[in-house]
Amino acid sequence: MKFTTLLAGLLAAVARVQAAAVIAHFMLINTKNYTVSEFEDDFKLAKDAHIDAFALNMGLTDPHTPEALKDAFQAAANVDFRLFFSFDYMGGYHGGKPWPKETILDMANTYFSRAEYFKHDGKPVASTFEGVENAEDWVEIKEKTKAFFIPDWSSVAPEEALKLAGGVADGLFSWDAWPIGATNMDTKGDDAYIAALGDKPYMMPVSPWFYTNLPGYKKNWVWRGDDLWYDRWAQVLDKKPEFVQIISWNDYGESHHIGPVRDNALEAFEVGLAPFNYALDHPHDAWRMLLPFLVDTYKAGGKPAPIAEENLVTWYRASPALACADNGTVGNAESQSQTLLAVDQVVQDRIFFSALLTSDAEVTVSVNGKETKAKWTAAPEGGKGVYHGSVPYQGGGDVVVSMVKYGVEIAKIKGKKMLTDCLETKNLTNFNAWTGGVVALHVDDPNPTPTQTGDGPSETGGGDDSAASGLVANSRGLVYVVVALVSAAIAGLM
């Protein structure tokens, strides 16, 4: 009996690895002016980044939701992409209101059975942004739709969330994706969820940045971004959750979008009474360059993915923290009962960079012609995978980040100019990030390490590196153990 229990547990662990999926949070409210082709473009870009599905955030008062859903699902069918509903109980075009269960049931009847609707173990997935007070509604919704329900109820502790409505949640999604104050992100929040959930699935949040200045929504604060994109993926590969949700694809008002900035999707800055549009000329697309490797490594349970091509990615704020007026922006959120800090205590005047490499390389950062030889603050075990580092900067000027391997420059990024006058932003500091990235030139090691011949192990070099180390150790041992135990079980029955 004990053997059977152990075997079942190990098989369940393998099943969780196989079921791993990466989601991106998608603000449907920002698609008022979208066409089907623009939905298709977003979905194709997400697929290129190895993202499995979008969680469609919808507020009850968003006026164009029915039309947007029709176009989104048509586009998803056209490009073979998956979508699921995330019912926002706190936000909306005309303010947040709770979703009536009858409305949810009507939408479920229309969309849950569609091939484009994302499913887990054959069940249509449904999520929320808050809605704790309406937890009881989901008992009936689940009974009638057979939904797999994984809400974000981060306003209460995970232990309490799991008790709501008699344990109606099948798993939990956390919105705790950013560090508090002058600290880097840790996994204390994730650990609390994982411990409380036990065998139930955890959807772990990942986000690269956070800055919002929308007084119309009573929002004006930053949380530390800086190393967050690298750190958070390292934590994902360590924790190996059943799901990952990237916050976000297109929430421009909170500056954590990894999708393209679309001119016809920026109404939030007008409605939210932003003092200036801080998304303009601040693309975030380069953050996606690291995703195919990171996502594939995560889905393999930590087994590092092959490196098809090397690349270099950089990001930074294009003005020092104290360059100009802060317009009342603070570090931390009063609405979250956090201690408020001056912005310059939270954000760091540094230029950050990550690189996907098959072997070490040298990075140089130049600001206004002054070069700094950078050092990696994190490197993958074995030398193959994602490297990360940063350098401080002072003042303004042209920014260039370059990378050299074997004496050859293999990558150069000419970044957004560092500004100290803020004339583009009404003399206000923009705390959003600018990102840039480039695929690296492939060069061979002029003095390669001899590889063992015969039947011994060998290393795959060059661009197609199937033995990349990644950010965490290989987890193939678990599979070997399961295979051995299954064989033993079969032998014992014969």
PEFEN-V771480 format. One record per backbone hydrogen bond with DSSP energy under -0.5 kcal/mol. NH is the residue of the N-H (numbers start at 1). CO is the residue of the C=O. E is the energy in kcal/mol with one decimal. If there is no record, write none. Layout:
nh | co | e
NH | CO | E
NH | CO | E
//
This chain:
nh | co | e
5 | 1 | -2.2
6 | 2 | -2.5
7 | 3 | -2.9
8 | 4 | -2.5
9 | 5 | -2.2
10 | 6 | -2.4
11 | 7 | -2.6
12 | 8 | -2.2
13 | 9 | -2.0
14 | 10 | -2.1
15 | 11 | -2.3
16 | 12 | -2.2
17 | 13 | -1.7
18 | 14 | -2.3
19 | 15 | -1.8
20 | 17 | -1.2
21 | 242 | -1.0
23 | 21 | -0.5
23 | 244 | -3.4
24 | 53 | -1.8
25 | 246 | -3.0
26 | 55 | -2.9
28 | 26 | -1.0
28 | 57 | -1.6
30 | 27 | -1.5
31 | 28 | -1.9
32 | 29 | -0.6
33 | 264 | -0.5
34 | 31 | -1.8
39 | 35 | -1.8
40 | 36 | -2.6
41 | 37 | -2.2
42 | 38 | -2.2
43 | 39 | -2.6
44 | 40 | -2.6
45 | 41 | -2.3
46 | 42 | -2.3
47 | 43 | -2.3
48 | 44 | -2.4
49 | 45 | -1.3
50 | 47 | -1.7
51 | 46 | -2.6
52 | 22 | -2.4
53 | 22 | -1.2
54 | 82 | -1.6
55 | 24 | -2.3
56 | 54 | -0.8
56 | 84 | -3.3
57 | 26 | -3.1
57 | 55 | -1.0
58 | 86 | -2.1
60 | 88 | -0.7
60 | 97 | -0.5
62 | 59 | -1.6
63 | 61 | -0.5
65 | 62 | -1.0
68 | 64 | -2.5
69 | 65 | -2.8
70 | 66 | -1.8
71 | 67 | -2.1
72 | 68 | -2.9
73 | 69 | -2.6
74 | 70 | -1.6
75 | 71 | -2.6
76 | 72 | -2.6
77 | 73 | -2.0
78 | 74 | -1.9
79 | 75 | -1.8
80 | 76 | -1.0
81 | 76 | -2.1
82 | 52 | -0.7
83 | 116 | -2.2
84 | 54 | -2.0
85 | 125 | -0.7
86 | 56 | -2.5
87 | 127 | -2.4
88 | 58 | -2.8
88 | 86 | -0.6
89 | 87 | -0.7
89 | 129 | -2.1
95 | 92 | -1.7
96 | 90 | -0.6
103 | 100 | -0.5
104 | 100 | -1.8
105 | 101 | -2.5
106 | 102 | -2.0
107 | 103 | -2.2
108 | 104 | -2.6
109 | 105 | -2.4
110 | 106 | -1.3
111 | 107 | -2.3
112 | 108 | -2.1
114 | 111 | -1.9
117 | 114 | -1.4
118 | 83 | -3.1
120 | 123 | -2.8
123 | 120 | -1.9
125 | 118 | -2.2
126 | 148 | -2.3
127 | 85 | -2.4
129 | 87 | -2.3
130 | 128 | -0.6
130 | 152 | -2.4
134 | 131 | -1.5
135 | 132 | -1.6
137 | 134 | -1.2
138 | 134 | -0.6
138 | 135 | -1.5
139 | 136 | -1.4
140 | 136 | -0.7
141 | 137 | -2.0
142 | 138 | -2.3
143 | 139 | -1.8
144 | 140 | -2.2
145 | 141 | -1.8
146 | 142 | -2.6
148 | 124 | -2.9
149 | 147 | -0.7
150 | 126 | -2.5
150 | 148 | -0.6
151 | 171 | -0.5
152 | 128 | -1.0
153 | 151 | -0.8
153 | 173 | -0.5
156 | 153 | -1.8
160 | 157 | -0.5
161 | 157 | -2.6
162 | 158 | -2.0
163 | 159 | -0.5
163 | 160 | -0.9
164 | 160 | -0.9
164 | 161 | -0.6
166 | 163 | -1.3
167 | 164 | -1.3
168 | 164 | -1.9
170 | 149 | -2.7
171 | 149 | -1.0
172 | 201 | -1.6
173 | 151 | -2.7
174 | 203 | -1.6
177 | 175 | -1.9
179 | 224 | -0.6
183 | 181 | -1.3
191 | 187 | -3.0
192 | 188 | -1.8
193 | 189 | -1.8
194 | 190 | -2.9
195 | 191 | -2.4
196 | 192 | -2.1
197 | 193 | -2.7
198 | 194 | -1.5
200 | 197 | -2.3
201 | 170 | -0.7
203 | 172 | -2.6
204 | 202 | -0.7
204 | 243 | -2.6
206 | 245 | -2.2
211 | 254 | -1.7
212 | 221 | -2.2
214 | 219 | -2.4
216 | 272 | -3.0
217 | 214 | -2.2
218 | 215 | -1.3
219 | 214 | -1.5
221 | 212 | -1.3
222 | 330 | -2.2
223 | 210 | -1.7
228 | 225 | -2.9
230 | 227 | -0.6
231 | 227 | -2.7
232 | 228 | -3.0
233 | 229 | -1.2
234 | 230 | -2.0
235 | 231 | -2.0
236 | 232 | -2.1
237 | 233 | -2.3
238 | 234 | -1.1
239 | 235 | -2.7
240 | 236 | -3.0
243 | 202 | -2.0
244 | 21 | -2.1
245 | 204 | -2.6
246 | 23 | -3.3
247 | 206 | -3.0
248 | 246 | -0.7
249 | 25 | -3.3
250 | 25 | -0.7
252 | 250 | -1.5
254 | 251 | -1.0
255 | 252 | -1.0
256 | 251 | -1.1
258 | 248 | -1.1
259 | 249 | -2.1
262 | 260 | -0.7
263 | 261 | -0.5
265 | 262 | -2.0
266 | 263 | -0.7
269 | 266 | -1.4
270 | 266 | -0.5
270 | 267 | -0.8
271 | 267 | -2.8
272 | 268 | -2.5
273 | 270 | -1.2
274 | 269 | -2.4
278 | 276 | -1.1
280 | 277 | -0.7
282 | 279 | -1.7
287 | 284 | -1.4
288 | 285 | -1.8
289 | 286 | -1.6
290 | 287 | -0.9
291 | 288 | -1.2
292 | 288 | -0.6
294 | 290 | -2.0
295 | 291 | -3.7
296 | 292 | -2.0
297 | 293 | -2.2
298 | 294 | -2.4
299 | 295 | -2.8
300 | 296 | -1.4
301 | 298 | -1.9
302 | 297 | -2.6
303 | 300 | -1.0
304 | 302 | -0.6
307 | 465 | -1.0
308 | 306 | -0.8
311 | 356 | -1.6
312 | 438 | -2.3
313 | 354 | -3.0
314 | 436 | -3.1
315 | 352 | -2.2
316 | 434 | -1.8
323 | 320 | -1.9
325 | 427 | -1.5
329 | 326 | -2.0
330 | 220 | -1.1
331 | 341 | -3.1
332 | 222 | -2.4
334 | 332 | -0.5
336 | 333 | -1.2
337 | 334 | -2.0
338 | 333 | -1.7
341 | 331 | -2.1
345 | 342 | -1.7
346 | 342 | -0.6
346 | 343 | -1.8
347 | 343 | -2.4
350 | 348 | -2.1
351 | 391 | -3.0
352 | 315 | -2.5
352 | 350 | -0.5
353 | 389 | -2.4
354 | 313 | -2.5
355 | 387 | -1.9
356 | 311 | -1.4
357 | 355 | -0.7
357 | 385 | -2.8
362 | 404 | -3.0
364 | 402 | -2.4
365 | 372 | -2.5
366 | 400 | -3.1
367 | 370 | -2.0
368 | 398 | -2.8
370 | 367 | -1.8
371 | 369 | -0.7
372 | 365 | -2.4
374 | 363 | -2.4
374 | 372 | -0.7
377 | 388 | -2.3
378 | 388 | -1.9
383 | 380 | -2.0
384 | 381 | -0.6
385 | 357 | -2.6
385 | 383 | -0.5
387 | 355 | -3.1
387 | 385 | -0.5
388 | 378 | -2.4
389 | 353 | -2.3
390 | 375 | -0.6
391 | 351 | -1.8
393 | 349 | -1.8
397 | 418 | -2.6
400 | 366 | -2.4
401 | 413 | -2.5
402 | 364 | -2.6
403 | 411 | -2.7
404 | 362 | -2.9
405 | 408 | -2.7
408 | 405 | -2.0
410 | 403 | -2.4
410 | 408 | -0.6
411 | 403 | -1.4
413 | 401 | -3.0
415 | 399 | -2.1
415 | 413 | -0.9
418 | 397 | -3.1
419 | 318 | -3.3
419 | 417 | -0.5
425 | 422 | -1.1
426 | 423 | -0.9
427 | 422 | -2.4
428 | 422 | -0.5
428 | 425 | -1.4
429 | 325 | -2.7
431 | 429 | -0.7
434 | 316 | -3.0
435 | 283 | -1.9
436 | 314 | -2.5
438 | 312 | -2.2
440 | 310 | -2.5
441 | 410 | -2.9
448 | 445 | -0.7
456 | 453 | -0.8
461 | 459 | -0.6
465 | 307 | -1.1
465 | 463 | -1.2
466 | 464 | -0.9
468 | 465 | -0.9
469 | 384 | -0.9
470 | 384 | -2.0
478 | 475 | -1.1
479 | 475 | -0.7
480 | 476 | -2.1
481 | 477 | -2.5
482 | 478 | -2.3
483 | 479 | -2.6
484 | 480 | -2.5
485 | 481 | -2.6
486 | 482 | -2.7
487 | 483 | -2.3
488 | 484 | -2.3
489 | 485 | -2.6
490 | 486 | -2.4
491 | 487 | -2.4
492 | 488 | -2.2
493 | 489 | -1.1
494 | 490 | -0.8
494 | 491 | -0.6
//
